[in-house]
Amino acid sequence: MLITLTTYRHALIAVTLLTTVSSLFYVEFCCNLVYINYNNMSVKQVPKQLRSNIKNWSIEDRPREKLRDKGKSALSNAELLAILIGSGSRKETALDLCKRILKELANNNLQELGKKNIADFTSFSGIGEAKAISIIAALELGRRRLATVGLERPKITNSRDAFTILHPHLGDLAHEEFWVLILSRSNKVLKSERISIGGVSGTVADVKIIFKRAIEALASAIILAHNHPSGNLRPSQADKQLTKKMVQAGKYLDVQVLDHLIVTDSGYYSFADEGEMYA
């Protein structure tokens, strides 16, 4: 009886071990099968729970590696945004999320995206406050880069040159501001300065302050500029009167007022181009 019981126990252990080993082989087989199938899938075919991690992509398709290997110009706007946020949500990759943000929030326009606030970005699942701030900060750096005068001072030869410098400062504001470009004798930009900040429908331009800044910089000429947040490029009567007053003051101070630009997000109005620089 003792021998029979011992034999039974040994047999039971053997069966248990055999079952465990078989299970491990089965699991390994299934894992290999999933791995093989996963590698042969396109990104869209990969299950959502696997697709949400960009690390599962082939190396050449990952935004960071793509930038490193192919250069920044090889990346789309969505890929650059994906690098900023780092990860997506459970339902979509960082890249898919950024494509959706660009389309739904800004109609694929970076100028429009630059106008959005933290709440706009955090309305998307997968974008918290930290990611929203990262996006806004990057867009602001891009805006400031455009607004920065390079080491080689730009020369103003026409109204378009002035607009190119002023648009990053004024183009997407929700309120009015008044700016001035201060120029050398050869019409190179010595500096660009904000004179005043106003409301949605107007701002103050003090003639004394404007010419004080110009004289301090030993300017030979200046270009005036302000924005219309409404998008209306037509000058108001007050705009015309100010322009005339500035031109007359400039003659007495030997500082020529070359132009006055009204800037909007989509374009500009030039008093000089329209023949409205009053003597």
C-alpha positions in Angstrom: 0.0 0.0 0.0 2.9 2.4 0.8 4.6 1.7 -2.6 1.3 2.2 -4.5 0.7 5.6 -2.8 4.3 6.8 -3.5 4.0 5.8 -7.1 0.7 7.6 -7.4 2.3 10.8 -6.0 5.2 10.6 -8.4 2.8 10.1 -11.3 0.8 13.1 -10.2 3.9 15.3 -10.0 5.0 14.1 -13.4 1.6 15.0 -15.0 1.7 18.4 -13.3 5.2 19.1 -14.6 4.3 18.0 -18.1 1.2 20.2 -18.1 3.2 23.2 -16.9 5.9 22.7 -19.6 3.3 22.3 -22.2 1.6 25.5 -21.2 5.0 27.3 -21.3 5.6 26.0 -24.8 2.1 27.1 -25.8 2.6 30.6 -24.4 5.9 30.9 -26.1 4.4 29.7 -29.3 1.6 32.3 -29.1 4.0 35.1 -28.2 6.2 34.2 -31.2 3.1 34.1 -33.4 1.9 37.5 -32.1 5.4 38.9 -32.6 5.6 37.6 -36.2 2.1 38.9 -37.1 2.8 42.2 -35.4 6.0 42.8 -37.3 4.1 42.1 -40.6 1.3 44.5 -39.8 0.9 48.1 -41.0 0.5 50.6 -38.2 -3.2 50.8 -38.8 -3.6 47.0 -38.4 -1.8 46.9 -35.1 -4.3 46.6 -32.1 -5.1 50.0 -30.5 -3.5 48.9 -27.2 -0.2 48.3 -29.0 -0.5 51.1 -31.5 -0.5 54.0 -29.0 3.3 53.6 -28.4 5.5 55.1 -31.0 8.3 52.9 -29.7 6.6 50.0 -31.4 7.1 51.7 -34.8 10.0 50.9 -37.1 13.0 53.2 -36.3 12.9 55.1 -39.5 9.2 56.1 -38.8 9.8 57.4 -35.3 9.8 61.3 -35.3 12.9 61.7 -33.1 15.0 59.2 -35.1 13.7 60.6 -38.4 14.9 64.1 -37.4 18.3 62.8 -36.3 18.8 60.7 -39.5 17.1 62.8 -42.2 17.1 66.4 -40.8 14.4 68.6 -39.4 13.0 69.6 -42.8 12.0 65.9 -43.5 9.4 66.0 -40.7 5.8 67.1 -41.1 4.3 69.7 -38.7 2.5 66.8 -36.9 5.7 64.9 -36.5 7.4 68.0 -35.0 4.5 68.4 -32.6 4.7 64.7 -31.7 8.3 65.1 -30.6 7.1 67.9 -28.3 4.4 65.9 -26.5 6.3 62.7 -26.4 3.3 60.3 -26.1 -0.3 60.1 -27.1 -3.3 58.5 -25.4 -4.6 54.9 -25.0 -6.5 55.3 -28.3 -4.0 57.0 -30.6 -0.3 57.6 -31.1 1.3 61.0 -30.4 1.5 61.5 -34.2 -2.2 60.6 -34.8 -3.1 62.9 -31.9 -1.1 65.8 -33.3 -2.6 65.3 -36.7 -6.0 65.6 -35.2 -5.1 68.7 -33.1 -3.7 70.5 -36.2 -6.8 69.7 -38.3 -9.5 70.3 -35.7 -8.0 73.2 -33.8 -6.2 75.1 -36.6 -7.3 73.7 -40.0 -3.6 72.6 -40.4 -2.4 76.2 -40.1 0.4 77.0 -37.7 -0.5 80.7 -37.6 -3.9 79.7 -36.2 -2.4 77.2 -33.9 -0.2 79.9 -32.4 -3.3 81.8 -31.3 -4.6 78.9 -29.1 -4.4 78.8 -25.3 -3.9 76.0 -22.8 -7.6 75.2 -22.5 -7.8 74.7 -26.3 -5.1 72.1 -26.2 -6.2 70.3 -23.0 -9.6 69.7 -24.5 -7.9 66.8 -26.4 -7.5 63.5 -24.6 -3.8 62.8 -24.1 -2.9 66.5 -23.7 -2.4 67.7 -20.2 -1.4 71.1 -19.0 2.3 70.4 -19.2 2.1 69.2 -22.9 -0.1 72.2 -23.8 2.5 74.6 -22.3 5.3 72.9 -24.2 3.4 73.3 -27.5 2.6 77.0 -26.7 6.2 77.7 -25.7 7.6 76.2 -28.9 5.2 78.1 -31.1 6.1 81.3 -29.3 9.8 80.7 -29.8 9.1 80.3 -33.5 7.2 83.6 -33.6 10.0 85.3 -31.8 12.6 83.9 -34.1 10.7 85.5 -37.1 10.5 88.7 -35.2 14.2 88.8 -34.3 16.5 91.1 -36.4 19.5 89.0 -37.5 23.1 90.0 -37.1 23.0 91.5 -40.6 20.6 94.4 -40.3 17.7 94.1 -42.8 17.3 96.9 -45.3 13.9 98.3 -46.1 13.4 98.7 -49.9 9.6 98.5 -50.0 6.5 98.0 -47.9 6.7 94.2 -48.1 10.1 94.3 -46.4 8.6 96.3 -43.5 5.6 94.0 -43.3 7.8 90.9 -43.1 9.5 92.3 -40.0 6.3 93.7 -38.3 3.9 90.8 -39.0 5.3 88.5 -36.4 4.8 91.2 -33.8 1.3 92.3 -34.9 -0.3 89.7 -37.1 -2.1 87.5 -34.6 -2.9 89.9 -31.7 -6.4 90.2 -30.3 -5.8 93.8 -29.3 -4.2 96.8 -31.0 -0.6 97.8 -30.7 1.5 100.6 -32.2 5.0 99.9 -33.4 7.8 101.8 -35.1 10.7 100.7 -37.3 13.7 102.9 -36.7 16.0 103.2 -39.7 19.5 104.4 -40.5 20.4 106.7 -43.4 20.7 103.6 -45.7 17.2 102.4 -44.5 18.7 99.5 -42.5 16.7 98.6 -39.4 18.3 99.9 -36.3 15.6 98.5 -34.1 11.8 97.8 -33.9 10.0 99.1 -30.9 6.5 98.9 -29.5 5.1 102.3 -28.6 1.8 101.4 -27.0 -0.7 98.6 -26.2 -4.4 99.3 -26.6 -7.8 97.6 -26.7 -9.6 95.7 -29.4 -10.6 98.8 -31.3 -7.8 101.3 -30.8 -4.4 102.3 -29.2 -2.6 105.5 -28.4 0.3 106.8 -30.6 2.1 109.6 -28.9 4.0 111.7 -31.4 6.5 113.0 -28.8 7.4 109.5 -27.6 7.8 108.1 -31.1 10.2 110.9 -32.2 12.1 110.7 -28.8 12.9 107.0 -29.5 13.9 107.9 -33.1 16.2 110.8 -32.0 17.8 108.7 -29.2 18.7 106.1 -31.9 20.0 108.8 -34.2 17.5 107.6 -36.8 17.3 109.1 -40.3 13.8 107.7 -41.0 11.0 105.7 -39.4 8.1 103.5 -40.5 4.9 103.5 -38.4 2.7 100.5 -37.9 -0.3 99.3 -36.0 -2.7 96.4 -36.3 -6.4 95.9 -36.8 -7.5 92.8 -35.0 -10.8 92.8 -36.9 -8.9 92.1 -40.1 -10.2 95.3 -41.7 -7.4 96.9 -43.8 -9.2 100.2 -44.4 -7.6 103.1 -42.6 -9.8 105.1 -40.2 -10.0 108.9 -40.3 -7.9 108.9 -37.1 -5.2 106.8 -38.9 -5.1 109.3 -41.7 -4.9 112.3 -39.3 -2.1 110.7 -37.3 -0.1 109.9 -40.4 -0.3 113.5 -41.6 0.7 114.8 -38.2 3.7 112.5 -38.1 4.9 113.4 -41.5 4.8 117.1 -40.7 6.6 116.6 -37.3 9.2 114.5 -39.1 10.1 117.4 -41.4 10.8 119.7 -38.6 13.0 117.1 -36.8 14.8 115.9 -40.0 13.4 112.4 -39.5 11.6 111.2 -42.5 8.4 109.2 -42.1 8.6 106.7 -45.0 5.3 104.8 -44.5 2.5 103.8 -42.2 1.4 100.2 -42.3 -1.9 98.7 -41.1 -1.2 95.0 -40.4 -3.6 92.1 -40.1 -3.1 88.4 -39.9 -3.6 88.0 -43.7 -2.1 91.1 -45.1 -1.3 94.8 -44.8 -2.2 98.3 -46.0 0.6 100.7 -47.0 -0.1 104.5 -46.9 3.0 105.0 -49.1 1.8 102.5 -51.7 -1.6 104.1 -51.8 -0.1 107.6 -52.2 -1.5 108.8 -48.8 1.7 110.0 -47.1 0.5 113.6 -46.7 3.0 116.5 -47.1 
